[in-house]
Amino acid sequence: MGDRFGNVTVVLFCLYALAACAGGQAEVPPAVVEGPSQAEIRLAEAKKQRLMLAEVERRAAEQELARRAREVYGRDIPDYSVGRVLYATDRRASPKEDAGEFYGGDRGLPQMGLCTVGVARDRRVGTLDVHTLVKPMPAGDFYLQLQDRLVEAGSTDLLIFVHGYNITFDDAVRRAAQLAYDLGFPGLPIVYSWPSQGSLGSYLVDETNVEWATPHLKEFLVQLTAKSGAQAIHVIAHSMGSRAVMAALQQIAQHPQGDLTSRFKEVVLLAPDMDADVFINQVQGIHRVVERVTLYASAKDKALVWSKSAHGYPRAGDARPSLVVVPGVDTIDASWVDTSFTGHSYYADSRSVLFDLFNLLRHGKPPGERFGLLAKEQNGQRYWAFQPY
């Protein structure tokens, strides 16, 4: 068969050459256009079926969410938007069907999936007070859905939210959904939920578990860079979650796999409850994989005042007696923003902080170009502060 086609090619070439020598216009044989291979056809069909199934599941989840909202609110359901948040967690699934939440506070194997939650359009209401809909999925399906949804969103950005102390799984998902909604984030939100006990009295247990979860978070971040198709990964950590994020990024920077240069575009630490000196040591080594680090701190954060008293050393997110201001970190003093009673969740309470995060994540603007920030100095190092209200 190969010789026959070879001979035909030679004959055609000779005829073309003879015609050219005779001064004639030789007709070039039309190019052979190859159709898609069988493998490509199968992949396209599999994607089509996957998207159809995802749409069916999306509609079913929205209907179930509406049913649960009616049970809770009756006819007074707040106007809400449906938030879909991908998740990764190392919590153990709740063994009881009536446990309320799908994942509890015990340690478990890393798992992934998709959550559906209602986010009220009036942010004073927040998220709907109904249990989150949870759909676990294998890792392969998780990354395929992630890729499909990035294409659907027309974005290559991911927003990873890592919560702090005293947060349940449902709380973590709701906060991630609310944050993505408030910021109008064009990409996909993902929450990483480590096994916090969701209890004020379990601070020491949470400290132990956030350290235990760090290797899992590190592996998840590495896998995201390799399998998600995202070009920019933004990481936001609140409170105790900052410990896991900084330790994970330090490990990634020490042993990089593949091209991770600046793949982590923005790393934002909100009221980080971690030792200030540990933060300073860790942050110096992560810039080979992180483009920019932003630290929000406040002198009104009562939770971090208590944490400093308990640990004996200043916390990175506490502005008293002084801020953590070091090269390579954009430090933002949020002491003047309007906050809750404890002053520890100002990222969710303050429009000023949300607007600043919007300009940071949506437009990539440095502090000097963001509205509402004043440049100041501490020991010859520049930092920024919100204007007094």
GUVEXKE-20357 format. One line per field, with one value per residue (C-alpha): residue number from 0; x, y, z. Coordinates in steps of 0.05 Angstrom, whole numbers. Example, Ala and Ser with C-alpha at 12.3 -4.5 7.8 and 13.67 -1.06 7.14 Angstrom:
n = c(0;1) .
X = c(246;273) .
Y = c(-90;-21) .
Z = c(156;143) .
***
This chain:
n = c(0;1;2;3;4;5;6;7;8;9;10;11;12;13;14;15;16;17;18;19;20;21;22;23;24;25;26;27;28;29;30;31;32;33;34;35;36;37;38;39;40;41;42;43;44;45;46;47;48;49;50;51;52;53;54;55;56;57;58;59;60;61;62;63;64;65;66;67;68;69;70;71;72;73;74;75;76;77;78;79;80;81;82;83;84;85;86;87;88;89;90;91;92;93;94;95;96;97;98;99;100;101;102;103;104;105;106;107;108;109;110;111;112;113;114;115;116;117;118;119;120;121;122;123;124;125;126;127;128;129;130;131;132;133;134;135;136;137;138;139;140;141;142;143;144;145;146;147;148;149;150;151;152;153;154;155;156;157;158;159;160;161;162;163;164;165;166;167;168;169;170;171;172;173;174;175;176;177;178;179;180;181;182;183;184;185;186;187;188;189;190;191;192;193;194;195;196;197;198;199;200;201;202;203;204;205;206;207;208;209;210;211;212;213;214;215;216;217;218;219;220;221;222;223;224;225;226;227;228;229;230;231;232;233;234;235;236;237;238;239;240;241;242;243;244;245;246;247;248;249;250;251;252;253;254;255;256;257;258;259;260;261;262;263;264;265;266;267;268;269;270;271;272;273;274;275;276;277;278;279;280;281;282;283;284;285;286;287;288;289;290;291;292;293;294;295;296;297;298;299;300;301;302;303;304;305;306;307;308;309;310;311;312;313;314;315;316;317;318;319;320;321;322;323;324;325;326;327;328;329;330;331;332;333;334;335;336;337;338;339;340;341;342;343;344;345;346;347;348;349;350;351;352;353;354;355;356;357;358;359;360;361;362;363;364;365;366;367;368;369;370;371;372;373;374;375;376;377;378;379;380;381;382;383;384;385;386;387;388) .
X = c(0;56;92;29;18;91;88;26;61;121;76;38;103;130;67;70;143;129;72;116;171;121;100;32;-5;-2;-61;-38;-75;-121;-95;-121;-158;-157;-218;-215;-185;-226;-193;-211;-283;-288;-259;-308;-367;-345;-340;-409;-439;-402;-429;-499;-496;-466;-524;-575;-541;-537;-612;-628;-583;-616;-685;-664;-633;-698;-738;-693;-699;-775;-772;-730;-759;-829;-853;-800;-741;-688;-670;-608;-557;-535;-462;-425;-360;-311;-278;-221;-220;-185;-245;-278;-348;-402;-422;-495;-544;-579;-514;-533;-465;-433;-364;-349;-288;-251;-190;-201;-171;-166;-231;-257;-324;-375;-419;-481;-501;-548;-517;-565;-559;-566;-499;-528;-565;-504;-513;-578;-585;-594;-546;-498;-511;-449;-429;-364;-328;-264;-202;-204;-276;-259;-205;-246;-303;-255;-227;-297;-321;-261;-277;-350;-330;-282;-228;-161;-162;-175;-190;-171;-199;-169;-209;-187;-203;-273;-303;-347;-346;-412;-386;-323;-363;-410;-352;-318;-383;-397;-327;-329;-397;-377;-314;-349;-293;-294;-258;-274;-276;-248;-249;-197;-228;-183;-214;-229;-275;-321;-319;-291;-265;-224;-168;-112;-145;-150;-77;-58;-103;-81;-9;-31;-68;-9;20;-49;-58;11;-4;-70;-38;15;-39;-78;-19;-10;-82;-129;-109;-109;-57;-65;-80;-98;-97;-134;-122;-157;-131;-102;-109;-49;-4;-21;-16;52;81;54;81;148;152;131;185;238;221;187;156;151;145;112;142;91;34;10;-5;-34;-27;-69;-65;-125;-114;-62;-60;12;77;103;176;156;119;179;224;176;157;229;231;165;175;203;132;90;84;58;42;-8;-17;-77;-68;-106;-95;-169;-166;-184;-176;-103;-92;-115;-72;-11;-25;-32;30;75;96;65;20;31;-39;-34;-14;4;56;79;62;100;132;185;211;169;104;51;27;-41;-62;-137;-142;-188;-240;-308;-308;-348;-343;-280;-250;-223;-267;-261;-251;-324;-350;-317;-334;-267;-229;-273;-263;-188;-189;-230;-177;-122;-152;-191;-141;-75;-62;-6;-24;0;-52;-111;-163;-169;-99;-48;27;63;130;155;230;243;198;135;67;-4;-64;-138;-160;-196;-271) .
Y = c(0;48;34;46;115;130;114;157;216;208;204;267;304;284;307;374;382;365;415;469;456;461;530;505;520;458;446;434;375;398;392;334;360;309;303;294;230;178;198;271;252;211;268;318;272;259;334;345;291;320;390;364;325;386;429;378;375;451;458;403;437;504;473;439;503;540;485;491;567;561;516;567;633;616;671;720;691;745;760;717;695;622;613;551;540;484;456;415;391;343;340;273;266;267;195;213;232;281;314;377;390;342;350;356;376;309;296;257;241;297;303;349;370;425;464;505;562;621;691;747;806;852;840;862;795;755;683;645;608;540;481;481;430;387;341;303;281;242;284;271;296;356;381;368;408;463;467;468;523;566;562;577;638;663;670;638;662;623;651;604;621;589;603;614;589;572;559;501;473;507;573;567;555;612;660;640;649;716;741;721;754;819;824;807;758;737;670;611;611;551;541;498;477;446;413;472;452;511;525;583;535;494;543;494;438;484;503;430;415;474;450;379;403;441;384;371;444;446;386;415;480;442;401;464;493;429;409;468;505;570;623;663;635;684;659;694;669;694;690;622;598;643;594;537;582;611;544;510;565;562;487;497;550;505;447;475;426;451;524;558;626;678;628;650;721;752;724;763;753;782;791;735;699;676;694;758;734;668;706;750;689;652;709;721;653;650;705;656;629;688;754;797;790;837;839;871;888;927;956;943;867;841;769;780;818;755;711;753;746;671;661;714;744;794;768;787;818;860;933;944;964;967;939;884;924;887;889;848;857;909;923;956;986;974;1004;1060;1018;1005;935;885;881;837;873;807;797;866;838;818;877;936;964;1000;934;900;957;953;878;890;937;889;825;852;904;883;954;967;1005;1071;1068;1045;1095;1109;1089;1137;1124;1125;1104;1062;1059;1082;1028;1047;1020;1043;1059;1069;1141;1155;1154) .
Z = c(0;18;-49;-89;-58;-66;-141;-151;-118;-165;-226;-206;-194;-262;-298;-261;-281;-355;-357;-327;-378;-434;-409;-388;-324;-283;-237;-166;-135;-80;-9;31;92;147;191;266;291;327;392;382;365;429;471;441;453;525;537;507;552;612;600;591;656;693;668;693;760;764;753;804;856;845;853;917;943;929;965;1027;1025;1025;1086;1124;1101;1077;1031;1056;1017;1006;934;923;873;867;883;859;896;883;945;971;1043;1090;1137;1148;1120;1173;1188;1204;1150;1198;1220;1182;1150;1101;1132;1206;1247;1246;1203;1139;1072;1021;981;927;900;885;932;917;963;961;967;982;935;994;1028;1096;1094;1073;1051;1059;1125;1094;1092;1034;978;972;914;924;862;843;830;755;750;794;748;685;714;735;664;634;681;667;592;608;650;597;650;669;741;805;874;931;999;1062;1125;1196;1265;1290;1222;1200;1130;1113;1141;1098;1034;1049;1062;997;958;991;978;905;897;932;890;825;813;740;750;795;871;907;982;1019;1085;1137;1199;1243;1300;1290;1365;1405;1457;1408;1392;1409;1369;1309;1317;1314;1255;1212;1218;1202;1140;1110;1068;1039;1021;990;946;925;904;864;829;812;775;736;721;725;662;702;686;750;819;874;946;1003;1074;1136;1207;1226;1154;1138;1174;1126;1065;1082;1102;1039;993;1027;1014;942;932;963;918;856;806;735;716;775;764;786;776;845;826;889;959;1008;1083;1121;1196;1197;1264;1260;1293;1262;1262;1229;1175;1162;1155;1109;1063;1041;1007;970;918;867;860;883;846;903;977;1011;1087;1120;1194;1246;1315;1332;1323;1392;1372;1354;1419;1456;1411;1425;1500;1493;1452;1482;1415;1365;1310;1237;1232;1295;1283;1356;1378;1306;1237;1201;1145;1105;1034;985;1024;1014;1084;1091;1158;1166;1236;1212;1176;1206;1234;1275;1351;1351;1291;1264;1202;1172;1103;1103;1145;1111;1042;1042;1048;996;947;958;946;883;855;875;846;787;762;794;818;868;932;906;851;893;916;990;1012;1041;1037;1104;1132;1190;1203;1132;1101;1063;1080;1066;1109;1096;1103;1168;1161) .
***
